[in-house]
Amino acid sequence: MAAIKALNTESGTRVYDRVPATKVFPYVHLGTGSVLPNQADCYDGSDVSLTVHIWSRAVGWPEAKRIASAIRAGLHNTELPLVGHTLELLEIERADYLNDPDGLTSHVVLTFRALTQPAD
C-alpha cells in the first residue's frame, strides 16, 4: 500500500484494502490474491497473484488510465521490502479496462505476479 501511495497518482493517499463507505473518487483498492506453492530442491517459494483496482468517475478513461499506468510503471520489476520474505520478481500480468454497470465509473484491474521465498 505504501509503495502505491508513494507514486503520487491522482488517487493521492486514497489507497485502501477496505474501501470506506464515504469514498472519494478516484481511489485505488488492493483486491484479491492467491498464493501457489513454488517448491523445488532447497527452494520453498510462493507464486503470488495480486489485483489492484483503480476506480474513477472522471469523464472518459484518461484519469483511470493515468493512475493505472503510474502504478504499472511504479511496481513492475520493482524491488519491494517484505517482512519475512524475499521478493524475487514482481511483474504486471495484465490490465483489464471495465465499464462499471452504473454508467459513470471507469474501473481498471491490474493483475501482478510476485515470486517470493522465505527470508534467510
Residue, then its C-alpha position, 0 to 999 in steps of 0.5 A: m500500500a505504501a509503495i502505491k501511495a508513494l507514486n503520487t497518482e491522482s488517487g493521492t493517499r486514497v489507497y485502501d484494502r477496505v474501501p470506506a463507505t464515504k469514498v472519494f473518487p478516484y481511489v485505488h483498492l488492493g483486491t484479491g490474491s492467491v498464493l501457489p506453492n513454488q517448491a523445488d530442491c532447497y527452494d520453498g517459494s510462493d507464486v503470488s497473484l495480486t489485483v489492484h483496482i483503480w476506480s474513477r468517475a472522471v469523464g472518459w478513461p484518461e484519469a483511470k488510465r493515468i493512475a493505472s499506468a503510474i502504478r504499472a510503471g511504479l511496481h513492475n520489476t520493482e524491488l519491494p521490502l517484505v517482512g519475512h520474505t524475499l521478493e524475487l520478481l514482481e511483474i504486471e500480468r495484465a490490465d483489464y479496462l471495465n465499464d462499471p454497470d452504473g454508467l459513470t465509473s471507469h474501473v481498471v484491474l491490474t493483475f501482478r505476479a510476485l515470486t517470493q521465498p522465505a527470508d534467510 
